[in-house]
Structures are given as structure tokens and as C-alpha cells.
């Protein structure tokens, strides 16, 4: 069995999904990794704060522009052209979807 402390960090997309899955336990391998990896736990906590802020927002709350460093990070990742790895799950990725996209 491999040491979870030596495993690569969890992908941000997986951490974001865990933040959205309030109350659901993460995949056992992810839970083992999180138990030993402070950087991944910290990033998960950041995602959970974002999810909480989004869920607590009201329709007419003012929007604020993100700082320039956010746009720079987006440009850097877009230029890299690397798609995020996808790990199939047994459930739809977001509430109300079935993985096929919108059928409008």
C-alpha cells in the first residue's frame, strides 16, 4: 500500500467537487490523502468558503471584480491549454444534471 503523504496533491477540480458535496464523504483514497496533506486540506477549506459564499448570496448582492492576479492566473492556465483530468464518478457532477449537458 502506498503512503498517502507521498501521493501527488489532489486535483483542484476534485477538491472543488468535494466542497460542493456538502455532507458526503470523499472517496476513501482522497480522504486518506487529506488526512496527511495540509496543502490539500487548506485548498479544500478555501473551496468550501467559496461554496458557502455562493450559497449565501442573494440575487441583488453587489458583484466585485476579482483582483488582477486572478485574471493573470486564468490567462496563464488558458495559454497552457491543458484540460483538467476527469475522474468518473458514480453520481452526476452537479445537482440536476445527468452528465449529458443541457438538452435545450
N, CA, C and O atoms as CSV, one atom per row, in Angstrom:
chain,resi,resn,atom,element,x,y,z
A,1,UNK,N,N,0.853,-1.164,0.000
A,1,UNK,CA,C,0.000,0.000,0.000
A,1,UNK,C,C,0.898,1.225,0.000
A,1,UNK,O,O,1.910,1.245,0.701
A,2,UNK,N,N,0.551,2.240,-0.768
A,2,UNK,CA,C,1.391,3.431,-0.857
A,2,UNK,C,C,1.076,4.401,0.270
A,2,UNK,O,O,-0.019,4.397,0.833
A,3,UNK,N,N,2.050,5.221,0.581
A,3,UNK,CA,C,1.923,6.229,1.630
A,3,UNK,C,C,1.190,7.440,1.064
A,3,UNK,O,O,1.684,8.041,0.111
A,4,UNK,N,N,0.010,7.835,1.617
A,4,UNK,CA,C,-0.747,8.956,1.077
A,4,UNK,C,C,-0.001,10.280,1.186
A,4,UNK,O,O,-0.310,11.224,0.460
A,5,UNK,N,N,0.982,10.361,2.088
A,5,UNK,CA,C,1.761,11.597,2.226
A,5,UNK,C,C,2.667,11.804,1.032
A,5,UNK,O,O,3.087,12.931,0.770
A,6,UNK,N,N,2.985,10.730,0.291
A,6,UNK,CA,C,3.866,10.839,-0.854
A,6,UNK,C,C,3.085,10.919,-2.166
A,6,UNK,O,O,3.685,11.104,-3.225
A,7,UNK,N,N,1.783,10.786,-2.114
A,7,UNK,CA,C,0.969,10.855,-3.320
A,7,UNK,C,C,0.927,12.292,-3.825
A,7,UNK,O,O,1.075,13.228,-3.039
A,8,UNK,N,N,0.727,12.475,-5.134
A,8,UNK,CA,C,0.596,13.839,-5.646
A,8,UNK,C,C,-0.644,14.497,-5.030
A,8,UNK,O,O,-1.573,13.822,-4.586
A,9,UNK,N,N,-0.631,15.805,-5.017
A,9,UNK,CA,C,-1.778,16.534,-4.465
A,9,UNK,C,C,-3.037,16.229,-5.251
A,9,UNK,O,O,-2.984,15.881,-6.431
A,10,UNK,N,N,-4.175,16.364,-4.576
A,10,UNK,CA,C,-5.456,16.160,-5.247
A,10,UNK,C,C,-5.670,17.281,-6.259
A,10,UNK,O,O,-5.268,18.423,-6.034
A,11,UNK,N,N,-6.301,16.943,-7.363
A,11,UNK,CA,C,-6.553,17.930,-8.412
A,11,UNK,C,C,-7.561,18.959,-7.898
A,11,UNK,O,O,-8.505,18.592,-7.199
A,12,UNK,N,N,-7.378,20.239,-8.231
A,12,UNK,CA,C,-8.326,21.265,-7.785
A,12,UNK,C,C,-9.778,20.964,-8.157
A,12,UNK,O,O,-10.687,21.301,-7.398
A,13,UNK,N,N,-10.008,20.339,-9.303
A,13,UNK,CA,C,-11.381,20.004,-9.697
A,13,UNK,C,C,-11.988,18.993,-8.725
A,13,UNK,O,O,-13.175,19.070,-8.408
A,14,UNK,N,N,-11.183,18.054,-8.258
A,14,UNK,CA,C,-11.682,17.072,-7.286
A,14,UNK,C,C,-11.962,17.743,-5.944
A,14,UNK,O,O,-12.960,17.444,-5.289
A,15,UNK,N,N,-11.073,18.655,-5.540
A,15,UNK,CA,C,-11.303,19.374,-4.286
A,15,UNK,C,C,-12.549,20.243,-4.369
A,15,UNK,O,O,-13.310,20.335,-3.405
A,16,UNK,N,N,-12.761,20.880,-5.514
A,16,UNK,CA,C,-13.968,21.695,-5.704
A,16,UNK,C,C,-15.214,20.824,-5.619
A,16,UNK,O,O,-16.211,21.218,-5.015
A,17,UNK,N,N,-15.159,19.645,-6.220
A,17,UNK,CA,C,-16.310,18.738,-6.156
A,17,UNK,C,C,-16.575,18.320,-4.715
A,17,UNK,O,O,-17.731,18.239,-4.300
A,18,UNK,N,N,-15.518,18.055,-3.946
A,18,UNK,CA,C,-15.695,17.704,-2.532
A,18,UNK,C,C,-16.342,18.856,-1.780
A,18,UNK,O,O,-17.182,18.630,-0.909
A,19,UNK,N,N,-15.962,20.088,-2.104
A,19,UNK,CA,C,-16.546,21.258,-1.441
A,19,UNK,C,C,-18.028,21.381,-1.769
A,19,UNK,O,O,-18.817,21.812,-0.929
A,20,UNK,N,N,-18.406,21.007,-2.975
A,20,UNK,CA,C,-19.811,21.075,-3.386
A,20,UNK,C,C,-20.639,19.943,-2.794
A,20,UNK,O,O,-21.852,20.080,-2.636
A,21,UNK,N,N,-19.999,18.834,-2.468
A,21,UNK,CA,C,-20.686,17.648,-1.940
A,21,UNK,C,C,-20.856,17.746,-0.432
A,21,UNK,O,O,-20.433,16.844,0.291
A,22,UNK,N,N,-21.457,18.806,0.052
A,22,UNK,CA,C,-21.602,19.003,1.493
A,22,UNK,C,C,-22.193,17.760,2.152
A,22,UNK,O,O,-23.233,17.257,1.726
A,23,UNK,N,N,-21.530,17.277,3.179
A,23,UNK,CA,C,-22.039,16.150,3.944
A,23,UNK,C,C,-21.671,14.791,3.386
A,23,UNK,O,O,-21.793,13.788,4.090
A,24,UNK,N,N,-21.227,14.730,2.146
A,24,UNK,CA,C,-20.846,13.440,1.572
A,24,UNK,C,C,-19.371,13.183,1.834
A,24,UNK,O,O,-18.539,14.078,1.683
A,25,UNK,N,N,-19.057,11.971,2.222
A,25,UNK,CA,C,-17.661,11.616,2.481
A,25,UNK,C,C,-16.905,11.530,1.160
A,25,UNK,O,O,-17.434,11.013,0.175
A,26,UNK,N,N,-15.657,12.039,1.132
A,26,UNK,CA,C,-14.870,11.911,-0.091
A,26,UNK,C,C,-14.498,10.456,-0.343
A,26,UNK,O,O,-14.585,9.614,0.552
A,27,UNK,N,N,-14.090,10.178,-1.553
A,27,UNK,CA,C,-13.596,8.857,-1.923
A,27,UNK,C,C,-12.548,8.455,-0.872
A,27,UNK,O,O,-11.768,9.305,-0.442
A,28,UNK,N,N,-12.511,7.189,-0.452
A,28,UNK,CA,C,-11.569,6.780,0.603
A,28,UNK,C,C,-10.115,7.169,0.330
A,28,UNK,O,O,-9.409,7.575,1.254
A,29,UNK,N,N,-9.657,7.054,-0.913
A,29,UNK,CA,C,-8.272,7.434,-1.224
A,29,UNK,C,C,-8.065,8.931,-1.017
A,29,UNK,O,O,-7.026,9.354,-0.511
A,30,UNK,N,N,-9.067,9.737,-1.412
A,30,UNK,CA,C,-8.968,11.186,-1.208
A,30,UNK,C,C,-8.986,11.509,0.285
A,30,UNK,O,O,-8.244,12.382,0.736
A,31,UNK,N,N,-9.819,10.821,1.049
A,31,UNK,CA,C,-9.898,11.057,2.492
A,31,UNK,C,C,-8.561,10.731,3.156
A,31,UNK,O,O,-8.113,11.460,4.042
A,32,UNK,N,N,-7.922,9.639,2.731
A,32,UNK,CA,C,-6.609,9.283,3.289
A,32,UNK,C,C,-5.587,10.370,2.965
A,32,UNK,O,O,-4.792,10.767,3.818
A,33,UNK,N,N,-5.621,10.846,1.715
A,33,UNK,CA,C,-4.680,11.884,1.309
A,33,UNK,C,C,-4.914,13.157,2.127
A,33,UNK,O,O,-3.965,13.759,2.629
A,34,UNK,N,N,-6.171,13.563,2.257
A,34,UNK,CA,C,-6.494,14.775,3.003
A,34,UNK,C,C,-6.067,14.684,4.468
A,34,UNK,O,O,-5.706,15.690,5.079
A,35,UNK,N,N,-6.110,13.485,5.022
A,35,UNK,CA,C,-5.719,13.306,6.419
A,35,UNK,C,C,-4.243,13.633,6.644
A,35,UNK,O,O,-3.847,13.984,7.755
A,36,UNK,N,N,-3.431,13.520,5.591
A,36,UNK,CA,C,-1.987,13.715,5.730
A,36,UNK,C,C,-1.441,14.914,4.972
A,36,UNK,O,O,-0.252,15.212,5.085
A,37,UNK,N,N,-2.267,15.608,4.206
A,37,UNK,CA,C,-1.756,16.669,3.330
A,37,UNK,C,C,-2.356,18.025,3.706
A,37,UNK,O,O,-3.489,18.338,3.342
A,38,UNK,N,N,-1.589,18.811,4.429
A,38,UNK,CA,C,-2.058,20.137,4.857
A,38,UNK,C,C,-2.356,21.064,3.670
A,38,UNK,O,O,-3.355,21.781,3.722
A,39,UNK,N,N,-1.540,21.087,2.599
A,39,UNK,CA,C,-1.870,21.970,1.477
A,39,UNK,C,C,-3.215,21.631,0.829
A,39,UNK,O,O,-3.962,22.538,0.462
A,40,UNK,N,N,-3.533,20.352,0.684
A,40,UNK,CA,C,-4.823,19.974,0.089
A,40,UNK,C,C,-5.977,20.303,1.035
A,40,UNK,O,O,-7.038,20.737,0.585
A,41,UNK,N,N,-5.782,20.100,2.337
A,41,UNK,CA,C,-6.825,20.474,3.296
A,41,UNK,C,C,-7.071,21.977,3.253
A,41,UNK,O,O,-8.215,22.425,3.330
A,42,UNK,N,N,-6.004,22.752,3.131
A,42,UNK,CA,C,-6.131,24.204,3.066
A,42,UNK,C,C,-6.889,24.632,1.814
A,42,UNK,O,O,-7.768,25.491,1.876
A,43,UNK,N,N,-6.543,24.029,0.680
A,43,UNK,CA,C,-7.237,24.372,-0.575
A,43,UNK,C,C,-8.705,23.956,-0.498
A,43,UNK,O,O,-9.575,24.681,-0.981
A,44,UNK,N,N,-8.992,22.804,0.099
A,44,UNK,CA,C,-10.375,22.364,0.270
A,44,UNK,C,C,-11.139,23.365,1.135
A,44,UNK,O,O,-12.289,23.689,0.837
A,45,UNK,N,N,-10.517,23.854,2.195
A,45,UNK,CA,C,-11.166,24.848,3.052
A,45,UNK,C,C,-11.463,26.127,2.268
A,45,UNK,O,O,-12.508,26.747,2.463
A,46,UNK,N,N,-10.544,26.523,1.380
A,46,UNK,CA,C,-10.787,27.700,0.534
A,46,UNK,C,C,-11.994,27.469,-0.364
A,46,UNK,O,O,-12.861,28.337,-0.477
A,47,UNK,N,N,-12.055,26.306,-1.000
A,47,UNK,CA,C,-13.192,25.995,-1.872
A,47,UNK,C,C,-14.497,25.984,-1.079
A,47,UNK,O,O,-15.527,26.452,-1.566
A,48,UNK,N,N,-14.452,25.450,0.140
A,48,UNK,CA,C,-15.669,25.418,0.959
A,48,UNK,C,C,-16.141,26.823,1.311
A,48,UNK,O,O,-17.344,27.077,1.373
A,49,UNK,N,N,-15.196,27.743,1.543
A,49,UNK,CA,C,-15.582,29.141,1.810
A,49,UNK,C,C,-16.248,29.751,0.579
A,49,UNK,O,O,-17.228,30.486,0.704
A,50,UNK,N,N,-15.724,29.451,-0.600
A,50,UNK,CA,C,-16.312,29.972,-1.838
A,50,UNK,C,C,-17.715,29.406,-2.030
A,50,UNK,O,O,-18.642,30.143,-2.367
A,51,UNK,N,N,-17.874,28.110,-1.818
A,51,UNK,CA,C,-19.194,27.476,-1.949
A,51,UNK,C,C,-20.175,28.099,-0.958
A,51,UNK,O,O,-21.313,28.403,-1.318
A,52,UNK,N,N,-19.745,28.289,0.276
A,52,UNK,CA,C,-20.623,28.887,1.287
A,52,UNK,C,C,-21.021,30.304,0.890
A,52,UNK,O,O,-22.178,30.691,1.049
A,53,UNK,N,N,-20.074,31.072,0.378
A,53,UNK,CA,C,-20.389,32.436,-0.047
A,53,UNK,C,C,-21.398,32.423,-1.192
A,53,UNK,O,O,-22.330,33.228,-1.210
A,54,UNK,N,N,-21.214,31.517,-2.140
A,54,UNK,CA,C,-22.147,31.428,-3.264
A,54,UNK,C,C,-23.530,30.995,-2.830
A,54,UNK,O,O,-24.532,31.507,-3.330
A,55,UNK,N,N,-23.590,30.070,-1.918
A,55,UNK,CA,C,-24.894,29.587,-1.464
A,55,UNK,C,C,-25.602,30.601,-0.567
A,55,UNK,O,O,-26.826,30.563,-0.438
A,56,UNK,N,N,-24.850,31.499,0.046
A,56,UNK,CA,C,-25.447,32.511,0.913
A,56,UNK,C,C,-25.732,33.819,0.186
A,56,UNK,O,O,-26.304,34.739,0.771
A,57,UNK,N,N,-25.342,33.910,-1.074
A,57,UNK,CA,C,-25.555,35.142,-1.835
A,57,UNK,C,C,-27.034,35.332,-2.146
A,57,UNK,O,O,-27.784,34.371,-2.317
A,58,UNK,N,N,-27.423,36.582,-2.214
A,58,UNK,CA,C,-28.795,36.919,-2.595
A,58,UNK,C,C,-28.782,37.488,-4.008
A,58,UNK,O,O,-27.742,37.959,-4.468
A,59,UNK,N,N,-29.910,37.456,-4.703
A,59,UNK,CA,C,-29.938,37.883,-6.106
A,59,UNK,C,C,-29.404,39.292,-6.360
A,59,UNK,O,O,-28.830,39.540,-7.421
A,60,UNK,N,N,-29.576,40.212,-5.425
A,60,UNK,CA,C,-29.165,41.591,-5.685
A,60,UNK,C,C,-27.915,42.006,-4.921
A,60,UNK,O,O,-27.654,43.199,-4.769
A,61,UNK,N,N,-27.143,41.041,-4.440
A,61,UNK,CA,C,-25.873,41.371,-3.793
A,61,UNK,C,C,-24.935,41.963,-4.849
A,61,UNK,O,O,-24.905,41.485,-5.983
A,62,UNK,N,N,-24.175,42.993,-4.490
A,62,UNK,CA,C,-23.257,43.591,-5.475
A,62,UNK,C,C,-22.138,42.612,-5.828
A,62,UNK,O,O,-21.666,41.848,-4.986
A,63,UNK,N,N,-21.734,42.654,-7.078
A,63,UNK,CA,C,-20.613,41.829,-7.542
A,63,UNK,C,C,-19.351,42.671,-7.495
A,63,UNK,O,O,-19.389,43.876,-7.743
A,64,UNK,N,N,-18.239,42.038,-7.176
A,64,UNK,CA,C,-16.965,42.732,-7.107
A,64,UNK,C,C,-16.003,42.103,-8.098
A,64,UNK,O,O,-15.932,40.880,-8.214
A,65,UNK,N,N,-15.270,42.934,-8.805
A,65,UNK,CA,C,-14.281,42.435,-9.765
A,65,UNK,C,C,-13.141,41.754,-9.008
A,65,UNK,O,O,-12.691,42.256,-7.977
A,66,UNK,N,N,-12.678,40.625,-9.512
A,66,UNK,CA,C,-11.547,39.966,-8.852
A,66,UNK,C,C,-10.272,40.765,-9.073
A,66,UNK,O,O,-10.198,41.568,-10.004
A,67,UNK,N,N,-9.273,40.555,-8.233
A,67,UNK,CA,C,-8.006,41.277,-8.405
A,67,UNK,C,C,-7.297,40.843,-9.690
A,67,UNK,O,O,-7.566,39.757,-10.204
A,68,UNK,N,N,-6.407,41.665,-10.207
A,68,UNK,CA,C,-5.701,41.339,-11.462
A,68,UNK,C,C,-4.990,39.987,-11.429
A,68,UNK,O,O,-4.882,39.326,-12.462
A,69,UNK,N,N,-4.502,39.564,-10.257
A,69,UNK,CA,C,-3.778,38.281,-10.192
A,69,UNK,C,C,-4.684,37.112,-10.590
A,69,UNK,O,O,-4.204,36.104,-11.111
A,70,UNK,N,N,-5.990,37.244,-10.347
A,70,UNK,CA,C,-6.926,36.176,-10.723
A,70,UNK,C,C,-6.995,36.063,-12.243
A,70,UNK,O,O,-6.909,34.968,-12.799
A,71,UNK,N,N,-7.152,37.213,-12.909
A,71,UNK,CA,C,-7.216,37.188,-14.382
A,71,UNK,C,C,-5.899,36.689,-14.966
A,71,UNK,O,O,-5.900,35.963,-15.960
A,72,UNK,N,N,-4.782,37.069,-14.362
A,72,UNK,CA,C,-3.486,36.589,-14.844
A,72,UNK,C,C,-3.393,35.070,-14.723
A,72,UNK,O,O,-2.910,34.405,-15.640
A,73,UNK,N,N,-3.845,34.525,-13.619
A,73,UNK,CA,C,-3.822,33.067,-13.434
A,73,UNK,C,C,-4.712,32.379,-14.467
A,73,UNK,O,O,-4.353,31.326,-14.993
A,74,UNK,N,N,-5.871,32.969,-14.757
A,74,UNK,CA,C,-6.777,32.396,-15.766
A,74,UNK,C,C,-6.102,32.416,-17.131
A,74,UNK,O,O,-6.147,31.424,-17.858
A,75,UNK,N,N,-5.471,33.546,-17.489
A,75,UNK,CA,C,-4.778,33.631,-18.789
A,75,UNK,C,C,-3.653,32.607,-18.868
A,75,UNK,O,O,-3.481,31.951,-19.895
A,76,UNK,N,N,-2.894,32.468,-17.797
A,76,UNK,CA,C,-1.778,31.522,-17.784
A,76,UNK,C,C,-2.273,30.094,-18.003
A,76,UNK,O,O,-1.693,29.349,-18.793
A,77,UNK,N,N,-3.339,29.714,-17.309
A,77,UNK,CA,C,-3.869,28.361,-17.455
A,77,UNK,C,C,-4.489,28.153,-18.832
A,77,UNK,O,O,-4.371,27.075,-19.414
A,78,UNK,N,N,-5.149,29.182,-19.350
A,78,UNK,CA,C,-5.756,29.054,-20.678
A,78,UNK,C,C,-4.686,28.892,-21.749
A,78,UNK,O,O,-4.854,28.105,-22.681
A,79,UNK,N,N,-3.590,29.629,-21.623
A,79,UNK,CA,C,-2.497,29.524,-22.600
A,79,UNK,C,C,-1.831,28.165,-22.535
A,79,UNK,O,O,-1.358,27.652,-23.549
A,80,UNK,N,N,-1.790,27.581,-21.352
A,80,UNK,CA,C,-1.159,26.269,-21.203
A,80,UNK,C,C,-1.926,25.213,-21.991
A,80,UNK,O,O,-1.348,24.230,-22.456
A,81,UNK,N,N,-3.238,25.424,-22.137
A,81,UNK,CA,C,-4.049,24.528,-22.953
A,81,UNK,C,C,-4.172,23.126,-22.418
A,81,UNK,O,O,-4.476,22.199,-23.169
A,82,UNK,N,N,-3.943,22.954,-21.142
A,82,UNK,CA,C,-4.036,21.614,-20.565
A,82,UNK,C,C,-5.428,21.417,-19.983
A,82,UNK,O,O,-5.812,22.117,-19.045
A,83,UNK,N,N,-6.183,20.478,-20.526
A,83,UNK,CA,C,-7.503,20.214,-19.942
A,83,UNK,C,C,-7.347,19.562,-18.572
A,83,UNK,O,O,-6.389,18.831,-18.318
A,84,UNK,N,N,-8.286,19.836,-17.717
A,84,UNK,CA,C,-8.269,19.224,-16.390
A,84,UNK,C,C,-8.555,17.738,-16.517
A,84,UNK,O,O,-9.435,17.345,-17.283
A,85,UNK,N,N,-7.830,16.904,-15.782
A,85,UNK,CA,C,-8.121,15.471,-15.829
A,85,UNK,C,C,-9.506,15.207,-15.262
A,85,UNK,O,O,-9.967,15.906,-14.360
A,86,UNK,N,N,-10.152,14.201,-15.798
A,86,UNK,CA,C,-11.504,13.874,-15.348
A,86,UNK,C,C,-11.489,12.504,-14.715
A,86,UNK,O,O,-10.966,11.543,-15.279
A,87,UNK,N,N,-12.073,12.432,-13.532
A,87,UNK,CA,C,-12.202,11.143,-12.862
A,87,UNK,C,C,-13.688,10.842,-12.824
A,87,UNK,O,O,-14.436,11.573,-12.175
A,88,UNK,N,N,-14.144,9.790,-13.497
A,88,UNK,CA,C,-15.577,9.477,-13.497
A,88,UNK,C,C,-16.096,9.243,-12.088
A,88,UNK,O,O,-15.401,8.686,-11.239
A,89,UNK,N,N,-17.307,9.669,-11.858
A,89,UNK,CA,C,-17.959,9.444,-10.579
A,89,UNK,C,C,-19.236,8.654,-10.805
A,89,UNK,O,O,-19.738,8.572,-11.926
A,90,UNK,N,N,-19.748,8.081,-9.747
A,90,UNK,CA,C,-20.969,7.281,-9.848
A,90,UNK,C,C,-22.208,8.162,-9.840
A,90,UNK,O,O,-23.307,7.687,-10.125
A,91,UNK,N,N,-22.041,9.452,-9.513
A,91,UNK,CA,C,-23.181,10.356,-9.458
A,91,UNK,C,C,-22.950,11.513,-10.412
A,91,UNK,O,O,-21.815,11.742,-10.832
A,92,UNK,N,N,-23.997,12.249,-10.766
A,92,UNK,CA,C,-23.826,13.400,-11.658
A,92,UNK,C,C,-22.896,14.429,-11.020
A,92,UNK,O,O,-22.860,14.549,-9.796
A,93,UNK,N,N,-22.132,15.184,-11.843
A,93,UNK,CA,C,-21.183,16.132,-11.295
A,93,UNK,C,C,-21.831,17.316,-10.596
A,93,UNK,O,O,-21.214,17.896,-9.702
A,94,UNK,N,N,-23.034,17.694,-10.959
A,94,UNK,CA,C,-23.723,18.817,-10.344
A,94,UNK,C,C,-25.188,18.444,-10.148
A,94,UNK,O,O,-25.746,17.671,-10.927
A,95,UNK,N,N,-25.802,18.989,-9.116
A,95,UNK,CA,C,-27.213,18.671,-8.878
A,95,UNK,C,C,-28.064,18.960,-10.100
A,95,UNK,O,O,-27.917,20.008,-10.728
A,96,UNK,N,N,-28.942,18.050,-10.438
A,96,UNK,CA,C,-29.872,18.248,-11.536
A,96,UNK,C,C,-29.333,17.898,-12.911
A,96,UNK,O,O,-30.039,18.075,-13.904
A,97,UNK,N,N,-28.087,17.398,-13.003
A,97,UNK,CA,C,-27.552,17.025,-14.313
A,97,UNK,C,C,-27.351,15.528,-14.374
A,97,UNK,O,O,-27.274,14.850,-13.349
A,98,UNK,N,N,-27.269,15.029,-15.582
A,98,UNK,CA,C,-27.050,13.589,-15.772
A,98,UNK,C,C,-25.786,13.347,-16.586
A,98,UNK,O,O,-25.581,12.252,-17.111
A,99,UNK,N,N,-24.936,14.372,-16.691
A,99,UNK,CA,C,-23.695,14.197,-17.400
A,99,UNK,C,C,-23.792,14.347,-18.902
A,99,UNK,O,O,-22.771,14.251,-19.584
A,100,UNK,N,N,-25.001,14.583,-19.462
A,100,UNK,CA,C,-25.125,14.703,-20.900
A,100,UNK,C,C,-25.193,16.157,-21.353
A,100,UNK,O,O,-25.278,16.421,-22.552
A,101,UNK,N,N,-25.158,17.102,-20.423
A,101,UNK,CA,C,-25.289,18.511,-20.813
A,101,UNK,C,C,-26.755,18.890,-20.917
A,101,UNK,O,O,-27.639,18.058,-20.710
A,102,UNK,N,N,-27.000,20.115,-21.230
A,102,UNK,CA,C,-28.379,20.593,-21.364
A,102,UNK,C,C,-28.976,20.143,-22.689
A,102,UNK,O,O,-28.302,20.156,-23.719
A,103,UNK,N,N,-30.217,19.754,-22.658
A,103,UNK,CA,C,-30.886,19.297,-23.883
A,103,UNK,C,C,-31.901,20.332,-24.324
A,103,UNK,O,O,-33.039,19.982,-24.637
A,104,UNK,N,N,-31.518,21.590,-24.354
A,104,UNK,CA,C,-32.424,22.660,-24.783
A,104,UNK,C,C,-32.493,22.749,-26.267
A,104,UNK,O,O,-33.209,23.595,-26.803
